[in-house]
Amino acid sequence: KIYLNEVTDDSDYFTINAVYKKMLTVKYSINTAYSASVIRNDSVIEGNGLESNRTVVAKTGYTFKGWFVQGRTVIDLSTYKFTEDTVLVAVFTDSEGNEVW
């Protein structure tokens, strides 16, 4: 992004403040015992979330709960701010409510 500071119609110059952000890789880990879904890797700009959530179709007897990242559950990937290359692990619940991944 380029930000312009105090530019007027009669300015002879303007200031450009460049902000460098890395392109990060988001990978998905989905256990085939609980789902047959396959999701390709995503790219995201450092500090941003994904444009939309990634939903997994669970096999019979399981429900897709969300994604684990760095030891915590992330429900909405569009609001999670990625700061490094990340592997998201799909979390499911079984018919008894136990989490499996």
KELO-930322 format. One record per residue: residue in three letters; z, x, y of N, C-alpha, C in turn. Coordinates in steps of 0.05 Angstrom, whole numbers, padded with zeros to 5 digits, always signed. Atoms other than C-alpha are relative to their C-alpha. Layout:
BEGIN
ALAZXYZXYZXY;...
END
This chain:
BEGIN
LYS+00000+00017-00023+00000+00000+00000+00000+00018+00025;ILE+00000-00014-00025-00012+00023+00071+00014-00018+00020;TYR-00014+00014-00021+00036+00002+00126-00008+00011+00027;LEU+00007-00009-00027+00014+00005+00199+00023-00006+00019;ASN-00022+00004-00019+00067+00015+00253-00011-00004+00028;GLU+00006+00004-00029+00058-00014+00323-00029+00005+00008;VAL+00028-00002-00007-00017-00020+00325-00007-00022+00019;THR+00009+00020-00019-00045-00055+00386-00030+00004+00004;ASP+00029-00001-00004-00116-00069+00407-00008+00024+00017;ASP+00007-00022-00017-00114-00013+00459+00011+00027-00010;SER-00011-00025+00010-00082+00040+00414-00022+00020-00006;ASP+00019-00021+00007-00118+00106+00407+00006+00012-00028;TYR-00008-00011+00026-00081+00122+00343+00019-00020-00014;PHE-00019+00015+00015-00038+00091+00289+00013+00018-00021;THR-00014-00015+00019+00012+00116+00238-00003-00013-00028;ILE+00002+00010+00028+00002+00110+00163+00023+00012-00015;ASN-00022-00009+00017+00063+00114+00118-00009-00006-00029;ALA+00009+00003+00028+00040+00126+00046+00025-00001-00018;VAL-00022+00003+00020+00086+00103-00010-00013+00004-00027;TYR+00010-00006+00027+00072+00134-00078+00018-00013-00021;LYS-00015+00012+00022+00092+00093-00139-00016+00006-00026;LYS+00014-00006+00025+00077+00112-00211-00008-00025-00014;MET+00008+00021+00018+00039+00068-00260+00015+00005-00026;LEU-00017-00003+00024+00086+00056-00319-00013-00016-00023;THR+00010+00013+00024+00071+00035-00390+00023-00017-00012;VAL-00018+00018+00013+00106-00025-00422-00011-00005-00028;LYS+00008+00004+00028+00103-00027-00499+00018-00022-00012;TYR-00015+00022+00013+00125-00084-00544+00005+00006-00029;SER-00008-00003+00028+00162-00079-00610+00007-00027-00011;ILE-00005+00026+00012+00158-00141-00653+00001+00003-00030;ASN-00004-00002+00028+00186-00143-00723-00017-00022-00014;THR+00018+00019+00014+00133-00175-00769+00015-00018-00020;ALA-00015+00018+00017+00188-00206-00811+00006-00026+00014;TYR-00007+00024-00016+00201-00255-00754-00023-00012+00016;SER+00023+00009-00016+00133-00261-00720-00025+00015-00008;ALA+00026-00013+00005+00059-00247-00731-00014+00007+00026;SER+00012-00005-00026+00047-00239-00656-00005+00030+00004;VAL+00007-00028-00008+00014-00176-00629-00005-00001+00030;ILE+00004-00001-00029+00018-00159-00555-00008+00029+00007;ARG+00009-00026-00009-00021-00101-00525+00019+00011+00021;ASN-00015-00013-00021+00013-00051-00480-00008-00010+00027;ASP+00005+00008-00028+00018-00069-00406+00004+00025+00018;SER-00006-00020-00021+00016-00026-00344+00012-00015+00024;VAL-00013+00013-00023+00061-00041-00285+00007+00022+00021;ILE-00007-00019-00021+00073-00007-00218+00031+00003+00001;GLU-00028-00007-00002+00141+00027-00213+00015-00018+00020;GLY-00015+00018-00017+00193-00021-00184-00008-00029-00001;ASN+00010+00028+00002+00154-00084-00201+00005-00011-00027;GLY-00001+00014+00026+00157-00136-00256-00028-00006-00009;LEU+00026+00008+00010+00101-00161-00299-00009-00026+00014;GLU+00010+00024-00014+00056-00216-00271+00008-00025-00014;SER-00009+00024+00015+00077-00264-00326+00016+00008-00024;ASN-00016-00005+00024+00125-00269-00385-00018+00003-00024;ARG+00014-00002+00025+00102-00249-00454+00016-00015-00020;THR-00014+00016+00020+00120-00301-00506-00010+00006-00028;VAL+00007-00006+00027+00121-00289-00580+00003-00026-00017;VAL-00002+00023+00018+00107-00343-00633+00016+00009-00024;ALA-00018-00007+00022+00163-00341-00684-00009-00013-00026;LYS+00006+00011+00026+00154-00352-00758+00020-00023-00006;THR-00017+00022+00007+00185-00414-00790+00028+00010-00006;GLY-00028-00007+00004+00261-00411-00789+00012+00018+00021;TYR-00009-00018-00022+00265-00366-00727-00009-00012+00027;THR+00007+00008-00027+00263-00378-00652+00000+00025+00017;PHE+00002-00023-00018+00240-00327-00601+00020-00004+00022;LYS-00021+00002-00021+00299-00313-00554-00008+00014+00026;GLY+00007-00016-00023+00272-00260-00508-00004+00029-00007;TRP+00005-00029+00004+00266-00185-00499+00025+00016+00005;PHE-00021-00020-00005+00317-00129-00506-00013+00023+00014;VAL+00009-00025-00013+00308-00071-00459+00026+00015+00008;GLN-00023-00017-00007+00358-00014-00452+00027-00013-00005;GLY-00026+00011+00008+00413-00051-00489+00007-00027+00011;ARG-00007+00026-00011+00409-00117-00452-00023-00019-00003;THR+00021+00020+00003+00370-00182-00458-00012-00006+00026;VAL+00015+00006-00024+00317-00194-00407-00015-00026-00006;ILE+00012+00026+00005+00294-00267-00402-00026-00002+00015;ASP+00024+00003-00016+00243-00264-00346-00012+00027+00008;LEU+00012-00026-00005+00198-00203-00346-00013+00002+00027;SER+00012-00001-00027+00167-00222-00279+00021+00008+00021;THR-00020-00007-00019+00234-00210-00245+00014+00026-00007;TYR-00011-00026+00008+00256-00148-00284-00015+00022+00013;LYS+00013-00021-00015+00242-00086-00244-00002+00025-00018;PHE+00005-00023+00017+00211-00030-00286+00002+00026+00016;THR-00003-00025-00015+00232+00040-00265-00009+00024-00017;GLU+00010-00021+00018+00206+00080-00325-00017-00013-00022;ASP+00014+00010+00024+00161+00074-00386+00020-00014-00018;THR-00019+00017+00014+00194+00020-00428-00011-00011-00026;VAL+00007+00014+00025+00194-00007-00499+00017-00026+00000;LEU-00014+00025+00002+00212-00081-00502+00002-00009-00029;VAL-00004+00008+00028+00241-00106-00568+00004-00030-00001;ALA-00002+00029+00003+00230-00179-00587+00026-00007-00015;VAL-00024+00009+00013+00295-00215-00604-00004-00029-00008;PHE+00003+00027+00011+00297-00277-00648+00028-00010-00008;THR-00023+00012+00013+00351-00325-00672-00009-00013-00026;ASP+00006+00013+00025+00353-00349-00743+00011-00028+00000;SER-00008+00028+00000+00370-00420-00765+00030-00003+00003;GLU-00028+00001-00004+00444-00403-00762+00009+00010+00027;GLY-00006-00009-00027+00440-00376-00691+00006+00030+00003;ASN-00003-00029+00000+00445-00302-00710-00023+00013+00013;GLU+00022-00015-00012+00405-00253-00668-00011+00020-00020;VAL+00014-00020+00017+00354-00212-00707-00023+00012+00017;TRP+00023-00013-00014+00302-00162-00682-00012+00021-00017;
END
